[in-house]
Amino acid sequence: MQTRKLGPFTVSAIGLGCMNLSHGYGPAPSVEQGEKVLLAALDAGVTLFDTASLYGFGANETLLGRVLKSHRKEFTLASKGGMAGVTFPDGVRRVIDGRPQAIRLNCEDSLRRLQTDTIDLYYLHRWDKRIPIEDSVGAMADLVQAGKVRTIGLSEVSATTLRKAHAVHPITALQTEYSLWTRNPEIAVLEACEELGITFVAFSPIARGFLSDAAIDPGTFHAKDLRLGQPRFAPENYSANLKLLGDFQKITRDLECTSAQLALAWLLHRTPHLIPIPGTTRVDHLHENLGAAEVKLSADVMSRLEDSINQKTVAGNRYGPQASGEVDTENF
């Protein structure tokens, strides 16, 4: 497995996003299936596992803790706080809370579920815009000082917010959605990361399944599939977006690789300071994704990909109004 730097850590060039083992795209796979994927990833040389307090309202961290505890020294563990499930009289709901006391509580809960003494990389999952970013990052810096986390990161923030945070405490990684069809990081965030020596971690690098060989039909999505609320998968936009795949699929045939491998290879070629973290619920897809590290792309292929699928050609925003209001990256 090829490796890349993530702050003080050296990790596999492709990590594993663990969210959909517990949450996100409808019913989660069985615990047994989740265990198979995690152990197969470890066996294949994956050394970056990414989870969060939010995923499955703690179930994802519990899964990783149980399955990977005995292998803890073999990988870099990333989790997130500042957005978690909170119990109300009518059930558990997702809450963004960047207050220092909430961040401390989220971290303690994560450590317990993950069955570890320290988290290698701890992200602020969302910036709570009611709280100055300096206050939230200050609380995370206290966690580093206490030895509960080794390094800290941010998720879905602008270059401006990143610089403010980095002035309080060194930021190791910034995590944001990035793929051929989500190019917002190219506006300013990628440049800021390179300038400040921060690794960019790309989630949803296969465009939530759009850039895969699977024939995705939004009409068959489960009622709890988060893509139902994303404008790009709405019928009028999705039919237009399907037309973008013609040249993309021709390139996969020419290179004799899969669509997912091409999508990931494009990211790996964009900058050496980037690590994609595709998620999957299947071992065969895991191995397919990891094969992207061996796909070589010429400058001409890179240009063809970028010209055909980009912010001007993709129909629909990546998030609906509510989710767009919760992130700090749409226009930066």
VOBA-1610 file (N, C-alpha, C; in pm, whole numbers, padded with zeros to 5 digits, always signed):
BEGIN
Met+00084-00119+00000Met+00000+00000+00000Met+00088+00125+00000Gln+00062+00216-00092Gln+00131+00344-00091Gln+00091+00423+00034Thr+00177+00514+00076Thr+00149+00591+00197Thr+00158+00741+00170Arg+00096+00818+00260Arg+00102+00964+00256Arg+00110+01016+00399Lys+00154+01141+00411Lys+00168+01201+00543Lys+00036+01263+00588Leu+00006+01244+00714Leu-00110+01306+00779Leu-00060+01363+00910Gly-00014+01487+00905Gly+00050+01544+01022Gly+00168+01459+01064Pro+00175+01415+01189Pro+00288+01333+01235Pro+00276+01186+01196Phe+00165+01149+01133Phe+00139+01009+01100Phe+00171+00980+00954Thr+00212+00857+00927Thr+00222+00806+00790Thr+00113+00702+00774Val+00023+00726+00678Val-00095+00640+00664Val-00109+00594+00520Ser-00194+00497+00499Ser-00222+00449+00364Ser-00276+00563+00277Ala-00239+00563+00150Ala-00280+00670+00059Ala-00431+00678+00043Ile-00499+00568+00068Ile-00645+00563+00067Ile-00690+00510+00203Gly-00772+00587+00273Gly-00824+00544+00401Gly-00962+00480+00386Leu-01024+00451+00499Leu-01159+00394+00498Leu-01252+00486+00575Gly-01353+00538+00506Gly-01460+00610+00572Gly-01561+00509+00622Cys-01586+00508+00751Cys-01664+00400+00812Cys-01812+00430+00829Met-01856+00550+00794Met-01993+00592+00821Met-02098+00491+00776Asn-02089+00448+00649Asn-02200+00369+00598Asn-02202+00225+00648Leu-02112+00191+00740Leu-02125+00063+00809Leu-02232+00072+00919Ser-02276+00194+00948Ser-02375+00212+01053Ser-02488+00307+01017His-02478+00382+00906His-02570+00493+00890His-02549+00560+00756Gly-02652+00624+00704Gly-02636+00712+00588Gly-02714+00676+00464Tyr-02713+00549+00426Tyr-02773+00512+00298Tyr-02882+00407+00315Gly-02959+00421+00422Gly-03064+00325+00447Gly-03021+00227+00555Pro-03082+00110+00563Pro-03048+00014+00668Pro-02899-00020+00669Ala-02838-00020+00784Ala-02696-00053+00795Ala-02677-00203+00774Pro-02559-00241+00726Pro-02531-00384+00714Pro-02525-00447+00853Ser-02524-00576+00857Ser-02515-00645+00986Ser-02381-00613+01053Val-02379-00630+01184Val-02254-00610+01258Val-02146-00704+01206Glu-02187-00826+01171Glu-02091-00924+01118Glu-02031-00878+00987Gln-02114-00818+00901Gln-02063-00767+00774Gln-01970-00649+00797Gly-02006-00561+00889Gly-01919-00450+00922Gly-01783-00497+00971Glu-01784-00600+01053Glu-01659-00657+01103Glu-01573-00711+00988Lys-01636-00777+00892Lys-01562-00831+00778Lys-01493-00720+00700Val-01563-00610+00678Val-01506-00499+00601Val-01389-00436+00676Leu-01405-00414+00806Leu-01299-00352+00885Leu-01173-00439+00887Leu-01189-00567+00910Leu-01073-00655+00918Leu-01010-00675+00781Ala-01092-00677+00676Ala-01037-00689+00541Ala-00956-00565+00506Ala-01003-00448+00549Ala-00929-00324+00524Ala-00794-00328+00594Leu-00795-00371+00718Leu-00670-00380+00795Leu-00574-00477+00727Asp-00625-00592+00685Asp-00542-00692+00618Asp-00486-00641+00486Ala-00560-00552+00419Ala-00518-00500+00288Ala-00420-00383+00301Gly-00393-00341+00423Gly-00295-00235+00442Gly-00352-00098+00468Val-00483-00087+00489Val-00543+00041+00524Val-00501+00077+00666Thr-00449+00198+00683Thr-00403+00238+00818Thr-00465+00371+00861Leu-00573+00412+00795Leu-00649+00528+00840Leu-00797+00491+00842Phe-00856+00490+00960Phe-00998+00458+00977Phe-01067+00583+01031Asp-01174+00624+00963Asp-01242+00749+00995Asp-01385+00723+01041Thr-01417+00767+01163Thr-01550+00751+01218Thr-01595+00882+01280Ala-01704+00882+01355Ala-01755+01003+01420Ala-01856+00964+01526Ser-01870+01052+01625Ser-01972+01033+01727Ser-02111+01024+01664Leu-02134+01099+01557Leu-02266+01104+01495Leu-02306+00972+01430Tyr-02213+00900+01371Tyr-02247+00787+01285Tyr-02317+00676+01362Gly-02442+00655+01326Gly-02521+00556+01397Gly-02546+00596+01541Phe-02534+00728+01568Phe-02549+00779+01706Phe-02463+00698+01804Gly-02338+00678+01765Gly-02242+00607+01850Gly-02217+00463+01809Ala-02305+00405+01729Ala-02291+00263+01693Ala-02165+00237+01612Asn-02127+00334+01528Asn-02009+00314+01444Asn-01882+00309+01528Glu-01870+00401+01623Glu-01753+00398+01711Glu-01752+00270+01795Thr-01869+00227+01840Thr-01877+00103+01917Thr-01828-00015+01835Leu-01867-00019+01707Leu-01824-00126+01616Leu-01673-00125+01600Leu-01616-00008+01573Leu-01471+00001+01555Leu-01398-00036+01684Gly-01450+00008+01796Gly-01386-00024+01923Gly-01380-00173+01948Arg-01491-00240+01921Arg-01497-00384+01948Arg-01407-00461+01852Val-01413-00426+01723Val-01343-00505+01621Val-01193-00474+01617Leu-01156-00349+01637Leu-01018-00309+01613Leu-00936-00286+01739Lys-00995-00303+01855Lys-00923-00277+01980Lys-00791-00352+01988Ser-00791-00476+01951Ser-00669-00557+01963Ser-00565-00521+01857His-00604-00439+01759His-00512-00398+01652His-00477-00249+01663Arg-00503-00189+01778Arg-00499-00043+01790Arg-00366+00018+01746Lys-00256-00049+01765Lys-00125+00007+01730Lys-00096+00000+01581Glu-00185-00063+01505Glu-00158-00087+01363Glu-00217+00020+01272Phe-00293+00115+01326Phe-00359+00212+01239Phe-00376+00347+01308Thr-00406+00448+01228Thr-00436+00582+01278Thr-00587+00597+01285Leu-00635+00638+01401Leu-00778+00646+01427Leu-00825+00791+01425Ala-00923+00821+01343Ala-00982+00954+01336Ala-01128+00948+01376Ser-01171+01040+01460Ser-01312+01053+01492Ser-01347+01201+01500Lys-01473+01230+01530Lys-01522+01368+01524Lys-01621+01395+01636Gly-01621+01522+01680Gly-01718+01566+01779Gly-01776+01700+01737Gly-01858+01757+01823Gly-01923+01883+01790Gly-02052+01866+01713Met-02085+01743+01677Met-02213+01708+01616Met-02242+01564+01656Ala-02349+01544+01730Ala-02375+01411+01784Ala-02524+01390+01804Gly-02562+01268+01838Gly-02700+01238+01870Gly-02732+01279+02012Val-02842+01351+02030Val-02886+01393+02162Val-03027+01340+02185Thr-03051+01284+02303Thr-03180+01224+02333Thr-03280+01330+02379Phe-03395+01333+02310Phe-03507+01419+02344Phe-03627+01331+02376Pro-03735+01387+02431Pro-03853+01306+02463Pro-03908+01228+02343Asp-03890+01284+02223Asp-03942+01217+02104Asp-03838+01133+02031Gly-03721+01116+02091Gly-03618+01031+02029Gly-03484+01101+02020Val-03391+01038+01949Val-03256+01090+01934Val-03250+01175+01807Arg-03191+01294+01821Arg-03178+01383+01706Arg-03035+01434+01694Arg-02997+01463+01573Arg-02864+01519+01545Arg-02858+01664+01592Val-02754+01698+01667Val-02738+01833+01719Val-02595+01881+01695Ile-02581+01999+01638Ile-02450+02063+01624Ile-02428+02150+01747Asp-02321+02123+01820Asp-02294+02195+01944Asp-02143+02210+01961Gly-02094+02330+01937Gly-01952+02355+01943Gly-01904+02417+02073Arg-01990+02418+02176Arg-01949+02470+02305Arg-01838+02381+02363Pro-01740+02442+02431Pro-01632+02361+02488Pro-01680+02244+02571Gln-01783+02263+02652Gln-01829+02153+02737Gln-01889+02039+02653Ala-01953+02073+02541Ala-02009+01970+02454Ala-01898+01892+02384Ile-01795+01962+02340Ile-01683+01896+02274Ile-01613+01801+02371Arg-01593+01846+02493Arg-01530+01758+02593Arg-01615+01634+02618Leu-01747+01650+02629Leu-01836+01537+02652Leu-01834+01442+02533Asn-01841+01497+02411Asn-01836+01412+02291Asn-01709+01329+02289Cys-01596+01391+02322Cys-01468+01320+02319Cys-01465+01207+02423Glu-01512+01234+02543Glu-01514+01130+02646Glu-01601+01013+02603Asp-01716+01044+02545Asp-01805+00938+02497Asp-01738+00856+02387Ser-01668+00926+02296Ser-01601+00856+02186Ser-01489+00766+02237Leu-01410+00815+02331Leu-01303+00733+02387Leu-01358+00605+02449Arg-01469+00619+02519Arg-01530+00502+02582Arg-01578+00402+02477Arg-01648+00452+02375Arg-01701+00361+02272Arg-01589+00298+02189Leu-01485+00374+02162Leu-01375+00325+02080Leu-01279+00236+02159Gln-01296+00231+02289Gln-01213+00149+02378Gln-01064+00181+02361Thr-01035+00311+02363Thr-00897+00355+02348Thr-00870+00469+02445Asp-00742+00491+02475Asp-00704+00599+02567Asp-00689+00732+02495Thr-00665+00725+02365Thr-00644+00849+02290Thr-00688+00832+02145Ile-00737+00939+02086Ile-00777+00943+01945Ile-00667+01016+01868Asp-00619+00957+01762Asp-00505+01015+01690Asp-00539+01148+01624Leu-00656+01155+01560Leu-00698+01277+01491Leu-00844+01303+01526Tyr-00869+01415+01591Tyr-01005+01446+01636Tyr-01053+01572+01566Tyr-01160+01556+01488Tyr-01214+01666+01409Tyr-01330+01736+01480Leu-01345+01865+01452Leu-01471+01934+01479Leu-01559+01903+01358His-01664+01824+01380His-01743+01771+01269His-01814+01882+01191Arg-01868+01977+01262Arg-01925+02097+01200Arg-01893+02216+01289Trp-01864+02328+01227Trp-01847+02450+01304Trp-01985+02501+01346Asp-02006+02511+01475Asp-02128+02569+01530Asp-02112+02721+01520Lys-02184+02781+01427Lys-02162+02923+01397Lys-02208+03016+01508Arg-02271+02960+01611Arg-02305+03041+01729Arg-02184+03061+01820Ile-02083+02977+01799Ile-01965+02976+01885Ile-01842+03019+01804Pro-01764+03115+01849Pro-01642+03150+01776Pro-01556+03026+01753Ile-01503+03012+01632Ile-01423+02894+01602Ile-01304+02885+01697Glu-01255+03001+01742Glu-01143+03001+01835Glu-01178+02931+01967Asp-01303+02944+02011Asp-01344+02881+02137Asp-01352+02729+02122Ser-01410+02684+02011Ser-01421+02539+01989Ser-01283+02476+01973Val-01198+02541+01895Val-01063+02486+01874Val-00982+02494+02003Gly-01005+02597+02083Gly-00937+02605+02212Gly-00970+02486+02300Ala-01097+02444+02298Ala-01138+02327+02376Ala-01071+02200+02323Met-01055+02192+02192Met-00989+02076+02133Met-00840+02077+02166Ala-00781+02195+02171Ala-00640+02206+02210Ala-00622+02157+02354Asp-00720+02184+02439Asp-00714+02134+02576Asp-00715+01981+02579Leu-00788+01921+02486Leu-00791+01774+02478Leu-00654+01719+02440Val-00585+01792+02351Val-00448+01751+02315Val-00359+01761+02439Gln-00370+01871+02509Gln-00288+01892+02628Gln-00313+01783+02733Ala-00437+01737+02741Ala-00473+01633+02837Ala-00436+01493+02791Gly-00391+01481+02667Gly-00351+01351+02614Gly-00467+01266+02563Lys-00585+01325+02554Lys-00702+01248+02508Lys-00705+01237+02355Val-00648+01336+02287Val-00633+01330+02141Val-00491+01373+02108Arg-00440+01325+01995Arg-00302+01359+01957Arg-00297+01482+01866Thr-00389+01490+01772Thr-00392+01603+01680Thr-00537+01640+01654Ile-00561+01758+01597Ile-00698+01800+01571Ile-00718+01840+01425Gly-00845+01833+01383Gly-00881+01869+01246Gly-01015+01939+01243Leu-01051+01985+01126Leu-01179+02052+01104Leu-01248+01986+00985Ser-01380+01996+00983Ser-01458+01941+00873Ser-01552+02047+00818Glu-01556+02058+00686Glu-01650+02147+00617Glu-01638+02293+00660Val-01515+02346+00658Val-01497+02488+00687Val-01425+02556+00571Ser-01438+02687+00565Ser-01376+02767+00461Ser-01229+02792+00491Ala-01159+02845+00393Ala-01019+02882+00413Ala-01006+02988+00521Thr-01099+03081+00525Thr-01094+03187+00625Thr-01105+03129+00766Thr-01202+03040+00786Thr-01220+02978+00917Thr-01102+02889+00952Leu-01048+02822+00854Leu-00932+02736+00876Leu-00814+02818+00929Arg-00790+02933+00870Arg-00678+03017+00914Arg-00699+03066+01057Lys-00821+03103+01091Lys-00851+03146+01228Lys-00823+03034+01327Ala-00866+02914+01292Ala-00846+02800+01381Ala-00699+02765+01395His-00627+02768+01284His-00486+02730+01283His-00403+02826+01367Ala-00451+02950+01382Ala-00381+03048+01465Ala-00394+03016+01614Val-00495+02937+01651Val-00516+02898+01790Val-00435+02773+01824His-00442+02674+01734His-00371+02548+01754His-00347+02486+01617Pro-00230+02424+01594Pro-00203+02365+01463Pro-00312+02265+01421Ile-00361+02283+01301Ile-00461+02193+01244Ile-00390+02090+01158Thr-00413+01964+01185Thr-00347+01857+01109Thr-00418+01826+00978Ala-00550+01827+00980Ala-00626+01788+00861Ala-00754+01866+00849Leu-00794+01889+00726Leu-00926+01946+00696Leu-01000+01845+00610Gln-01120+01811+00652Gln-01199+01712+00580Gln-01322+01777+00519Thr-01338+01756+00389Thr-01452+01813+00316Thr-01485+01720+00200Glu-01608+01725+00155Glu-01645+01649+00036Glu-01565+01701-00084Tyr-01509+01609-00160Tyr-01433+01647-00279Tyr-01432+01531-00377Ser-01474+01560-00498Ser-01473+01463-00606Ser-01484+01542-00735Leu-01486+01474-00847Leu-01502+01544-00974Leu-01629+01628-00976Trp-01735+01582-00908Trp-01859+01659-00917Trp-01882+01751-00797Thr-01788+01757-00704Thr-01793+01854-00594Thr-01657+01921-00585Arg-01645+02039-00643Arg-01515+02102-00663Arg-01494+02225-00574Asn-01584+02247-00477Asn-01574+02365-00391Asn-01435+02384-00328Pro-01367+02277-00285Pro-01236+02299-00223Pro-01135+02371-00312Glu-01156+02365-00442Glu-01060+02426-00534Glu-01066+02579-00530Ile-01172+02635-00473Ile-01186+02780-00469Ile-01076+02841-00383Ala-01053+02787-00263Ala-00950+02843-00176Ala-00896+02745-00073Val-00973+02643-00037Val-00934+02556+00074Val-00810+02472+00042Leu-00803+02415-00076Leu-00686+02334-00110Leu-00559+02417-00104Glu-00564+02538-00155Glu-00448+02626-00153Glu-00408+02660-00009Ala-00508+02688+00075Ala-00479+02720+00215Ala-00416+02601+00286Cys-00466+02482+00260Cys-00410+02361+00323Cys-00262+02344+00284Glu-00234+02360+00156Glu-00095+02344+00111Glu-00005+02450+00174Glu-00053+02573+00181Glu+00025+02681+00241Glu+00056+02656+00388Leu-00043+02603+00461Leu-00029+02585+00605Leu+00025+02447+00644Gly+00048+02359+00545Gly+00098+02226+00575Gly-00007+02134+00634Ile-00132+02153+00591Ile-00246+02076+00642Ile-00287+01973+00536Thr-00307+01849+00578Thr-00352+01745+00485Thr-00501+01761+00458Phe-00538+01748+00331Phe-00679+01753+00293Phe-00731+01609+00285Val-00840+01582+00356Val-00901+01449+00356Val-01035+01459+00283Ala-01049+01384+00176Ala-01166+01394+00088Ala-01268+01286+00120Phe-01386+01329+00169Phe-01493+01230+00188Phe-01587+01231+00067Ser-01664+01125+00053Ser-01751+01103-00065Ser-01673+01121-00195Pro-01555+01059-00207Pro-01472+01079-00326Pro-01527+01013-00452Ile-01624+00923-00435Ile-01686+00857-00551Ile-01824+00918-00575Ala-01843+01039-00525Ala-01966+01116-00550Ala-02090+01042-00503Arg-02080+00987-00383Arg-02192+00915-00320Arg-02246+00804-00412Gly-02152+00739-00480Gly-02187+00627-00567Gly-02211+00663-00711Phe-02225+00792-00741Phe-02252+00834-00879Phe-02138+00795-00972Leu-02014+00808-00926Leu-01898+00774-01008Leu-01852+00631-00982Ser-01946+00540-00987Ser-01914+00398-00972Ser-01980+00323-01087Asp-01951+00195-01096Asp-02011+00114-01204Asp-02151+00066-01169Ala-02194+00092-01047Ala-02330+00053-01008Ala-02432+00141-01080Ala-02539+00082-01123Ala-02648+00157-01188Ala-02737+00213-01078Ile-02715+00339-01041Ile-02789+00398-00930Ile-02921+00456-00980Asp-03029+00414-00916Asp-03163+00464-00947Asp-03219+00530-00823Pro-03221+00665-00819Pro-03273+00732-00699Pro-03415+00692-00662Gly-03490+00643-00760Gly-03626+00601-00732Gly-03632+00478-00642Thr-03520+00409-00625Thr-03517+00289-00541Thr-03451+00316-00405Phe-03411+00440-00379Phe-03345+00470-00252Phe-03437+00442-00134His-03379+00390-00028His-03452+00370+00097His-03495+00504+00154Ala-03602+00505+00230Ala-03656+00630+00285Ala-03555+00703+00373Lys-03458+00631+00430Lys-03358+00693+00516Lys-03226+00722+00444Asp-03225+00706+00314Asp-03104+00736+00236Asp-03085+00886+00230Leu-02971+00934+00278Leu-02949+01079+00284Leu-02947+01144+00147Arg-02925+01067+00041Arg-02922+01125-00093Arg-03058+01175-00139Leu-03165+01128-00075Leu-03298+01176-00112Leu-03314+01325-00088Gly-03236+01380+00004Gly-03244+01521+00032Gly-03140+01604-00042Gln-03066+01541-00133Gln-02961+01612-00206Gln-03007+01642-00349Pro-03007+01770-00385Pro-03063+01811-00514Pro-03007+01740-00637Arg-02884+01697-00633Arg-02825+01633-00751Arg-02890+01500-00786Phe-02957+01440-00686Phe-03024+01313-00711Phe-03173+01330-00737Ala-03222+01455-00737Ala-03362+01480-00773Ala-03381+01445-00920Pro-03499+01394-00958Pro-03518+01342-01094Pro-03471+01434-01206Glu-03510+01563-01201Glu-03475+01652-01312Glu-03325+01677-01321Asn-03256+01678-01207Asn-03111+01698-01210Asn-03037+01568-01241Tyr-03086+01458-01186Tyr-03014+01333-01201Tyr-03011+01288-01348Ser-03119+01308-01418Ser-03121+01270-01559Ser-03020+01350-01639Ala-03002+01477-01602Ala-02902+01560-01669Ala-02761+01516-01631Asn-02741+01480-01505Asn-02608+01440-01460Asn-02563+01308-01521Leu-02657+01220-01549Leu-02620+01092-01612Leu-02551+01112-01746Lys-02585+01220-01813Lys-02525+01248-01944Lys-02377+01282-01934Leu-02331+01314-01813Leu-02190+01348-01794Leu-02100+01225-01794Leu-02159+01108-01784Leu-02079+00987-01765Leu-02023+00928-01894Gly-02064+00979-02009Gly-02020+00921-02135Gly-01869+00917-02151Asp-01804+01032-02146Asp-01659+01037-02164Asp-01587+00974-02046Phe-01643+00992-01927Phe-01585+00931-01807Phe-01575+00779-01824Gln-01682+00718-01868Gln-01682+00573-01884Gln-01593+00528-02000Lys-01579+00613-02102Lys-01486+00581-02211Lys-01343+00575-02159Ile-01310+00667-02070Ile-01175+00668-02013Ile-01151+00542-01929Thr-01252+00499-01855Thr-01233+00376-01776Thr-01206+00257-01868Arg-01273+00252-01981Arg-01249+00142-02075Arg-01108+00151-02134Asp-01065+00271-02168Asp-00931+00289-02225Asp-00823+00249-02125Leu-00845+00282-01997Leu-00745+00254-01895Leu-00762+00117-01830Glu-00872+00050-01864Glu-00903-00082-01808Glu-00910-00077-01655Cys-00980+00024-01606Cys-01004+00035-01463Cys-01153+00054-01440Thr-01195+00052-01318Thr-01336+00074-01289Thr-01364+00222-01270Ser-01492+00258-01267Ser-01529+00398-01248Ser-01482+00450-01113Ala-01502+00371-01007Ala-01458+00413-00874Ala-01307+00434-00870Gln-01233+00345-00935Gln-01088+00360-00938Gln-01046+00486-01011Leu-01115+00520-01119Leu-01082+00642-01193Leu-01112+00766-01108Ala-01226+00765-01039Ala-01262+00879-00954Ala-01159+00900-00843Leu-01115+00792-00783Leu-01016+00801-00675Leu-00877+00837-00728Ala-00841+00781-00843Ala-00711+00811-00902Ala-00701+00959-00938Trp-00811+01018-00984Trp-00810+01162-01014Trp-00774+01241-00889Leu-00832+01207-00776Leu-00802+01277-00652Leu-00656+01256-00611Leu-00607+01134-00621Leu-00469+01106-00580Leu-00369+01183-00666His-00406+01209-00792His-00318+01283-00881His-00328+01434-00863Arg-00433+01481-00796Arg-00452+01625-00781Arg-00341+01688-00696Thr-00305+01623-00586Thr-00202+01674-00495Thr-00157+01561-00403Pro-00029+01558-00369Pro+00019+01455-00276Pro-00023+01482-00132His-00084+01598-00108His-00126+01635+00028His-00273+01600+00053Leu-00325+01506-00021Leu-00466+01469-00013Leu-00481+01320+00011Ile-00577+01283+00095Ile-00608+01141+00122Ile-00758+01121+00107Pro-00803+01040+00011Pro-00945+01009+00001Pro-00984+00899+00098Ile-01109+00907+00148Ile-01157+00804+00242Ile-01290+00748+00193Pro-01289+00670+00085Pro-01414+00610+00039Pro-01470+00514+00142Gly-01601+00504+00145Gly-01667+00408+00233Gly-01730+00298+00151Thr-01752+00185+00212Thr-01818+00074+00146Thr-01870-00023+00250Thr-01967-00103+00211Thr-02018-00208+00298Thr-01978-00346+00246Arg-01896-00348+00139Arg-01862-00475+00075Arg-01711-00491+00062Val-01663-00611+00090Val-01520-00638+00082Val-01469-00627-00060Asp-01548-00673-00160Asp-01501-00664-00297Asp-01488-00519-00342His-01580-00434-00300His-01568-00292-00334His-01449-00228-00261Leu-01421-00272-00141Leu-01304-00223-00068Leu-01178-00248-00150His-01159-00370-00196His-01039-00402-00273His-01037-00328-00406Glu-01153-00311-00466Glu-01162-00232-00589Glu-01112-00089-00565Asn-01161-00027-00457Asn-01121+00110-00427Asn-00970+00121-00404Leu-00915+00027-00331Leu-00772+00034-00301Leu-00686+00018-00426Gly-00741-00047-00527Gly-00669-00062-00654Gly-00648+00068-00727Ala-00718+00173-00687Ala-00704+00303-00753Ala-00563+00359-00738Ala-00493+00319-00634Ala-00357+00370-00611Ala-00261+00328-00722Glu-00298+00226-00798Glu-00212+00178-00906Glu-00249+00235-01042Val-00355+00313-01050Val-00400+00369-01178Val-00323+00497-01207Lys-00260+00504-01322Lys-00182+00620-01361Lys-00260+00704-01463Leu-00265+00834-01439Leu-00340+00925-01527Leu-00245+01027-01589Ser-00257+01044-01719Ser-00178+01145-01788Ser-00238+01283-01768Ala-00163+01386-01799Ala-00214+01523-01790Ala-00335+01541-01882Asp-00333+01475-01997Asp-00445+01486-02090Asp-00572+01425-02032Val-00559+01309-01969Val-00675+01244-01907Val-00728+01330-01792Met-00639+01385-01713Met-00682+01473-01604Met-00764+01589-01658Ser-00718+01648-01766Ser-00790+01762-01825Ser-00925+01719-01881Arg-00928+01604-01945Arg-01057+01555-01999Arg-01158+01535-01888Leu-01114+01475-01780Leu-01205+01451-01667Leu-01257+01582-01610Glu-01166+01676-01588Glu-01203+01803-01525Glu-01291+01889-01615Asp-01273+01877-01745Asp-01354+01955-01838Asp-01496+01899-01851Ser-01511+01769-01832Ser-01643+01708-01854Ser-01730+01708-01729Ile-01668+01692-01612Ile-01745+01687-01487Ile-01689+01793-01393Asn-01763+01899-01372Asn-01716+02008-01287Asn-01836+02089-01238Gln-01809+02196-01164Gln-01915+02274-01103Gln-02007+02341-01204Lys-01960+02357-01327Lys-02044+02420-01429Lys-02131+02320-01504Thr-02088+02195-01505Thr-02164+02095-01582Thr-02257+02011-01496Val-02232+02004-01365Val-02317+01924-01276Val-02444+02001-01243Ala-02558+01934-01252Ala-02688+01995-01222Ala-02724+01975-01075Gly-02758+02084-01006Gly-02803+02075-00867Gly-02693+02103-00766Asn-02731+02161-00654Asn-02638+02182-00545Asn-02608+02049-00476Arg-02499+02043-00401Arg-02467+01917-00333Arg-02555+01896-00211Tyr-02602+02001-00146Tyr-02688+01990-00029Tyr-02815+02072-00051Gly-02920+02033+00024Gly-03041+02113+00029Gly-03019+02234+00118Pro-03120+02321+00130Pro-03105+02447+00205Pro-03058+02429+00349Gln-03116+02334+00424Gln-03077+02320+00564Gln-02932+02278+00577Ala-02893+02173+00506Ala-02756+02124+00517Ala-02656+02226+00465Ser-02693+02299+00360Ser-02603+02403+00308Ser-02575+02509+00413Gly-02677+02539+00495Gly-02659+02638+00599Gly-02572+02591+00713Glu-02549+02460+00722Glu-02470+02404+00832Glu-02322+02392+00801Val-02285+02414+00674Val-02145+02403+00637Val-02090+02542+00606Asp-01959+02550+00601Asp-01890+02679+00585Asp-01807+02679+00458Thr-01843+02594+00360Thr-01755+02573+00246Thr-01818+02606+00111Glu-01946+02633+00107Glu-02012+02640-00024Glu-01957+02749-00114Asn-01917+02862-00058Asn-01873+02974-00140Asn-01729+03015-00114Phe-01653+02924-00057Phe-01516+02958-00024Phe-01420+02853-00077
//
